Amino acid sequence: VGDVGSVVLRDRKLLAEDGLIMAVVTLDKVTKRVVAGPEVISRGFVYVKEAEHLMDEAVKVSMRVIDSFPPYSFDVNAMNTKLRDEISRLMYERTKRNPMILPILLEV
């Protein structure tokens, strides 16, 4: 559908080389406490059955980040950034690869 921009091509190249990790967390809209998750999903990064311990570590890191924010007064953008940074650091330390990290915070 028309020309593909350089940003789109760069993202496609990164996804093809290093894959994607999504951290999905459902929060209570009022109390900002975890209702479900965090669930860490990997696509094109590692075979989850062989790297289950790595995904478990990512879940623990995610919980630690979420718990570090005080309830009732936290910034969703700051939490997204911190989740992205901490999961990225963990993945690089363990695999020496930099997958695209996509934190998803849902409020219910």
C-alpha positions, 0 to 999 in steps of 0.5 A: 500500500504505497511506499514503506517508510524507513521507520517501518523498515527499521522496525521490521528488521529489528523484529526479524532479528531479535523478536518481540516480548509483550508484558501484559498486566491488568490493573484495578482502575481505582486501586492500581493493584494487579488484577491479572498477570503479568503475563510475558509473551514471546514471539520470534525471540526464544522458544518458550518451552526451552526458556521457561525460566527466562519468562518466569524471571521476566514475570518476577521483574515485572511484578517488582517494577509494578510493586515499586510504584505507589498505589493511587498515584503513579504515572502509566507512562513511567511504569511502561518505560520502567517495565520496558527498561528492566525487561530489556536489561534482563533479556540482554544480560541473559541472551545478549539480544535486544528484543522489542519490548511492548508493555501493555497495561490494561485498567479494569 
